[in-house]
């Protein structure tokens, strides 16, 4: 019974932190543009940003607010990436 109550309370809690994952590129031609946006968002160097894009699916940012996650998703999808918010 307590387990059931605990599970219900967990479901009722509103999620406040989200992980943003680059799932894939929608177009291979968009790779350079997505790398540029990843560098802007994460502050990574060219080599690391390129590796992140090539190794998709890969987390871009962890534990960010909903608005920030939506903003990141919008920026990446505008240039040809596919993003999942978890």
C-alpha distance (Angstrom), angle and dihedral (degrees) to the residues before:
residue distance angle dihedral
X1 . . .
X2 3.81 . .
X3 3.78 89.9 .
X4 3.79 90.3 55.0
X5 3.81 91.6 49.9
X6 3.80 91.0 48.4
X7 3.80 91.2 51.2
X8 3.81 91.8 49.3
X9 3.80 91.8 49.8
X10 3.78 90.6 49.6
X11 3.81 90.5 53.2
X12 3.79 91.4 48.8
X13 3.80 93.0 53.7
X14 3.75 110.3 99.2
X15 3.76 114.1 -123.7
X16 3.81 111.4 -121.0
X17 3.80 103.1 172.3
X18 3.78 125.4 57.8
X19 3.79 137.4 -174.0
X20 3.79 118.5 -135.6
X21 3.80 116.9 -147.4
X22 3.78 129.0 -171.0
X23 3.79 100.5 -136.2
X24 3.80 101.8 -179.0
X25 3.78 146.2 -44.6
X26 3.79 114.9 -89.8
X27 3.79 89.5 -153.6
X28 3.79 128.7 21.8
X29 3.81 89.2 -140.5
X30 3.81 89.4 63.4
X31 3.82 93.6 63.8
X32 3.82 96.3 100.3
X33 3.81 92.8 47.3
X34 3.81 91.9 48.6
X35 3.82 90.5 49.3
X36 3.82 89.6 53.4
X37 3.81 92.1 51.1
X38 3.83 91.8 46.0
X39 3.82 89.2 52.9
X40 3.80 90.6 50.0
X41 3.82 93.3 49.0
X42 3.80 99.7 41.5
X43 3.79 104.3 27.2
X44 3.81 89.9 -128.1
X45 3.77 122.2 151.5
X46 3.78 121.6 -108.8
X47 3.80 95.2 -96.6
X48 3.82 94.3 49.7
X49 3.81 94.1 43.9
X50 3.81 90.5 49.7
X51 3.81 90.8 50.2
X52 3.81 91.2 49.5
X53 3.81 91.9 52.7
X54 3.81 93.3 45.3
X55 3.81 92.4 49.0
X56 3.83 95.1 52.2
X57 2.98 130.6 -179.6
X58 3.80 86.2 66.7
X59 3.81 135.6 138.2
X60 3.78 114.1 -104.1
X61 3.80 100.1 -177.9
X62 3.79 132.8 4.0
X63 3.80 130.5 -150.1
X64 3.80 98.9 4.7
X65 3.79 126.8 151.8
X66 3.78 121.9 -95.5
X67 3.81 94.7 -105.7
X68 3.80 92.5 49.1
X69 3.82 91.0 47.9
X70 3.81 91.6 50.5
X71 3.81 90.6 47.7
X72 3.82 92.0 51.7
X73 3.80 90.9 47.5
X74 3.81 91.8 50.5
X75 3.82 93.5 49.3
X76 3.80 94.1 49.7
X77 3.78 96.2 42.6
X78 3.82 90.8 50.5
X79 3.81 89.7 63.3
X80 3.82 97.7 42.0
X81 3.80 109.1 -83.0
X82 3.78 127.6 123.2
X83 3.82 116.2 -133.8
X84 3.80 133.5 -168.8
X85 3.79 122.7 -159.6
X86 3.77 113.0 -150.4
